[in-house]
Amino acid sequence: MRERRTATKRRYLVCPPEYFEVRYAINPWMTSEEPVDSALALRQWETLVSVYRELGHDVEMMTPVAGLPDMVFAANSALVLGGRVFGAHFLAPERRPESGHYRAWFESAGFEVGTPAHICEGEGDFTPVGWLLLAGTGFRTLPQAHQEAQEFFGVPTVGLRLVDPLFYHLDTALFALDDNNVAYYPGAFSPGSQRVLKSLFPDAVIATAQDAKCFGLNSLSDGRHVVIAQDAAGLIAALTDRGYRPVPVDLSEFRKAGGGVKCCTQEIRTQ
């Protein structure tokens, strides 16, 4: 019998893709010669937002800024836990101006915002799972930022090393299913990090390389519903077998920049 899963209402921050395009290459996905179809990207993004609202979640909007095409990837802007915000310090110079705009939004909304001293790319490399904070490194966020986040939030932080450039952020290789479990692709991680994940989450949902490469792990779960890339057929089946309800969406235009569902979505956790 499948386990019955329970959804929890979430609060999300998103940024419309008004200026989204691939203007530079800061990850292996940004090398396609096929340009972004701006109209299609907007429709895909609007569908994603509609899905969140239909699932009962609150969605807030960030104002996009001309000249910042990756601002649509709101997840990279910060990590929000317990009503406190740990901001971003981007590796790529092209993305650094985003930090100030997101900081201003959070401060205007009444949040305390901390600024990392070291390279730190928000929920791109930080994934809360219950009482733990999983933290990725290897390509973007530095281990020193993991230590900063632990001090800022007072939450035990577990560092995980990414080894495949295709999975340059933790949120391309792993996502939280609920407060107790995750789904991940082992091949994205170093041998030691694979052992850590196996020890912490022995019942994890394991994704294939094929599902990972179509951004199936750049997903978002509310504990029951999993908003996921529609191409990740194997992972969708595995989640269904575990009692989750996958909600497939098409964000193919954002994949041209190395993004997906989670990249487009910052979760605001006030508790």
C-alpha positions as CSV (number, residue, x, y, z in Angstrom):
1,M,0.0,0.0,0.0
2,R,1.3,3.4,-0.9
3,E,2.0,5.7,2.0
4,R,-0.4,8.6,2.3
5,R,1.4,12.0,1.9
6,T,0.4,15.3,3.3
7,A,0.8,18.6,1.6
8,T,1.8,21.7,3.5
9,K,1.0,25.2,2.3
10,R,4.0,27.1,1.0
11,R,5.0,30.7,0.2
12,Y,7.0,31.3,-2.9
13,L,8.8,34.2,-4.5
14,V,9.2,34.3,-8.2
15,C,10.4,36.8,-10.9
16,P,8.8,37.1,-14.3
17,P,11.1,36.3,-17.2
18,E,10.6,39.7,-18.9
19,Y,14.3,40.0,-19.7
20,F,15.2,36.3,-19.8
21,E,17.7,35.2,-22.5
22,V,21.0,33.4,-22.7
23,R,23.6,36.2,-23.1
24,Y,26.6,34.6,-21.6
25,A,27.8,31.1,-20.6
26,I,28.4,30.3,-16.9
27,N,27.4,26.6,-16.9
28,P,27.5,23.8,-19.6
29,W,23.8,24.2,-20.4
30,M,24.3,27.8,-21.7
31,T,26.1,26.8,-24.9
32,S,23.1,26.1,-27.1
33,E,23.0,28.0,-30.4
34,E,19.2,27.9,-30.3
35,P,17.9,31.3,-28.9
36,V,15.3,31.5,-26.1
37,D,11.8,31.8,-27.4
38,S,10.7,34.6,-25.1
39,A,7.0,34.2,-25.7
40,L,7.1,30.5,-25.0
41,A,9.3,31.1,-21.9
42,L,6.7,33.5,-20.5
43,R,3.9,31.0,-21.1
44,Q,5.8,28.2,-19.5
45,W,6.6,30.4,-16.5
46,E,3.0,31.6,-16.2
47,T,1.8,27.9,-16.2
48,L,4.3,27.2,-13.4
49,V,2.9,30.0,-11.3
50,S,-0.7,28.9,-12.0
51,V,0.2,25.4,-10.8
52,Y,1.5,26.8,-7.5
53,R,-1.7,28.7,-7.0
54,E,-3.9,25.8,-8.0
55,L,-2.2,23.7,-5.3
56,G,-3.1,26.4,-2.7
57,H,0.3,28.0,-2.3
58,D,1.0,31.8,-1.9
59,V,3.0,33.3,-4.7
60,E,4.7,36.7,-4.5
61,M,6.3,38.6,-7.4
62,M,9.8,40.2,-7.7
63,T,10.1,43.0,-10.2
64,P,12.5,42.0,-13.0
65,V,15.4,44.3,-13.9
66,A,16.6,45.0,-17.4
67,G,20.1,43.7,-18.1
68,L,19.8,40.8,-15.6
69,P,18.5,37.9,-17.7
70,D,19.0,35.3,-14.9
71,M,17.0,37.1,-12.3
72,V,14.1,34.8,-13.2
73,F,16.1,32.1,-11.2
74,A,14.8,33.4,-7.9
75,A,16.1,30.3,-5.9
76,N,19.7,31.5,-6.2
77,S,18.9,34.8,-4.5
78,A,18.9,33.6,-0.9
79,L,18.0,30.9,1.6
80,V,15.1,31.7,3.9
81,L,14.6,29.8,7.2
82,G,12.6,30.8,10.2
83,G,11.9,34.2,8.8
84,R,15.6,35.1,8.4
85,V,17.2,35.6,5.0
86,F,20.8,34.6,4.1
87,G,21.5,36.4,0.9
88,A,23.6,35.5,-2.2
89,H,27.2,36.3,-3.2
90,F,27.3,35.1,-6.8
91,L,30.5,33.7,-8.4
92,A,29.7,35.1,-11.9
93,P,30.1,38.9,-12.1
94,E,27.2,38.9,-14.5
95,R,24.8,37.8,-11.7
96,R,26.2,39.8,-8.8
97,P,23.8,42.8,-9.3
98,E,20.9,40.5,-8.6
99,S,21.8,40.3,-5.0
100,G,21.0,43.9,-4.2
101,H,17.6,43.8,-5.8
102,Y,16.5,40.7,-4.0
103,R,17.9,42.1,-0.7
104,A,15.9,45.2,-1.2
105,W,12.7,43.1,-1.7
106,F,13.3,41.1,1.4
107,E,14.1,44.1,3.5
108,S,11.0,45.9,2.3
109,A,9.0,42.9,3.3
110,G,10.3,43.1,6.8
111,F,13.0,40.4,6.8
112,E,16.4,40.4,8.4
113,V,18.9,39.8,5.7
114,G,22.4,38.5,6.2
115,T,25.2,38.9,3.6
116,P,27.7,36.1,3.1
117,A,31.3,36.9,2.9
118,H,32.1,34.0,0.7
119,I,30.6,32.8,-2.6
120,C,27.1,31.6,-1.9
121,E,24.3,31.0,-4.3
122,G,21.2,30.6,-2.1
123,E,18.9,27.7,-2.6
124,G,20.9,26.7,-5.6
125,D,23.3,25.1,-3.1
126,F,21.2,24.9,0.1
127,T,18.4,22.4,0.7
128,P,16.7,22.3,4.1
129,V,15.5,18.8,5.0
130,G,13.8,18.7,8.4
131,W,16.3,19.7,11.0
132,L,19.3,19.5,8.6
133,L,20.6,21.9,6.0
134,L,22.2,20.1,3.0
135,A,24.8,22.3,1.4
136,G,26.5,21.8,-2.0
137,T,29.9,22.8,-3.1
138,G,32.3,22.0,-5.9
139,F,31.4,24.5,-8.6
140,R,29.7,27.6,-7.0
141,T,29.1,27.9,-3.3
142,L,32.2,27.6,-1.1
143,P,32.5,25.4,2.0
144,Q,33.2,28.6,4.0
145,A,29.7,29.8,3.1
146,H,28.3,26.5,4.6
147,Q,29.9,27.5,7.9
148,E,28.5,31.0,7.6
149,A,25.0,29.6,7.0
150,Q,25.2,27.3,10.0
151,E,26.2,30.2,12.3
152,F,23.5,32.4,10.8
153,F,20.7,29.9,11.2
154,G,22.0,27.7,14.0
155,V,21.0,24.6,11.9
156,P,23.3,21.6,11.5
157,T,24.8,21.9,8.0
158,V,26.0,18.9,5.9
159,G,28.4,19.6,3.1
160,L,28.1,17.6,-0.1
161,R,30.6,17.8,-3.0
162,L,29.3,18.0,-6.6
163,V,31.6,16.5,-9.2
164,D,29.8,16.6,-12.5
165,P,29.7,20.1,-14.2
166,L,26.2,19.4,-15.6
167,F,25.0,19.4,-12.0
168,Y,26.7,22.6,-11.0
169,H,24.2,23.4,-8.2
170,L,22.9,21.1,-5.5
171,D,19.3,21.8,-6.7
172,T,20.1,20.2,-10.0
173,A,21.0,16.9,-8.4
174,L,18.8,16.6,-5.3
175,F,15.5,17.9,-3.8
176,A,13.7,17.5,-0.5
177,L,10.5,15.4,-0.7
178,D,9.5,16.3,2.8
179,D,11.1,16.8,6.2
180,N,12.5,13.3,6.2
181,N,13.5,12.3,2.8
182,V,15.1,13.4,-0.5
183,A,15.4,12.3,-4.2
184,Y,18.8,12.5,-5.8
185,Y,21.2,11.4,-8.5
186,P,24.2,9.6,-7.0
187,G,26.5,10.3,-10.0
188,A,26.4,14.0,-9.4
189,F,28.2,13.5,-6.0
190,S,31.7,12.5,-4.8
191,P,32.0,9.0,-3.4
192,G,32.2,10.3,0.1
193,S,29.1,12.5,-0.3
194,Q,27.2,9.5,-1.8
195,R,28.0,7.6,1.4
196,V,26.8,10.5,3.5
197,L,23.5,10.7,1.6
198,K,23.0,6.9,1.8
199,S,23.5,7.0,5.5
200,L,21.2,10.0,6.1
201,F,18.5,8.9,3.7
202,P,18.5,5.1,3.2
203,D,15.0,5.3,1.8
204,A,15.7,8.1,-0.7
205,V,14.3,8.0,-4.2
206,I,17.2,7.4,-6.6
207,A,17.1,9.1,-10.0
208,T,18.7,8.0,-13.2
209,A,21.2,10.0,-15.2
210,Q,18.5,10.5,-17.9
211,D,16.0,11.9,-15.5
212,A,18.6,14.1,-13.8
213,K,19.8,15.5,-17.2
214,C,16.2,16.7,-18.0
215,F,16.2,18.6,-14.7
216,G,13.9,16.1,-13.0
217,L,15.6,16.8,-9.7
218,N,15.2,20.5,-10.1
219,S,11.8,19.9,-8.6
220,L,9.7,21.3,-5.7
221,S,7.6,19.2,-3.3
222,D,5.1,20.4,-0.7
223,G,5.1,17.0,1.0
224,R,2.6,15.5,-1.4
225,H,2.6,17.2,-4.7
226,V,5.9,17.3,-6.7
227,V,6.1,19.9,-9.4
228,I,8.5,18.3,-11.8
229,A,9.9,18.4,-15.4
230,Q,7.5,16.5,-17.6
231,D,10.4,14.7,-19.3
232,A,11.5,12.9,-16.2
233,A,9.3,9.8,-16.8
234,G,11.2,7.4,-14.7
235,L,11.4,9.7,-11.7
236,I,7.7,10.5,-12.0
237,A,6.9,6.8,-11.9
238,A,9.1,6.3,-8.9
239,L,7.5,9.2,-7.0
240,T,4.0,7.9,-7.8
241,D,5.0,4.5,-6.4
242,R,6.0,6.2,-3.2
243,G,2.7,7.9,-2.8
244,Y,3.6,11.3,-4.0
245,R,1.6,13.1,-6.7
246,P,3.8,14.4,-9.5
247,V,2.6,17.5,-11.3
248,P,4.5,17.6,-14.6
249,V,5.3,21.0,-16.2
250,D,7.3,22.0,-19.3
251,L,10.1,24.5,-18.6
252,S,12.2,23.6,-21.6
253,E,13.1,27.2,-22.5
254,F,14.7,27.7,-19.1
255,R,16.8,24.5,-19.5
256,K,18.7,26.5,-22.2
257,A,20.2,28.5,-19.2
258,G,20.5,25.5,-16.9
259,G,17.3,26.1,-15.0
260,G,14.0,24.4,-14.1
261,V,11.2,24.4,-11.6
262,K,13.2,24.9,-8.5
263,C,15.6,27.4,-10.0
264,C,12.6,29.7,-10.8
265,T,11.2,29.4,-7.2
266,Q,12.4,30.9,-3.9
267,E,10.7,29.4,-0.9
268,I,10.0,31.8,2.0
269,R,10.0,29.8,5.2
270,T,8.8,31.8,8.1
271,Q,8.8,29.0,10.7
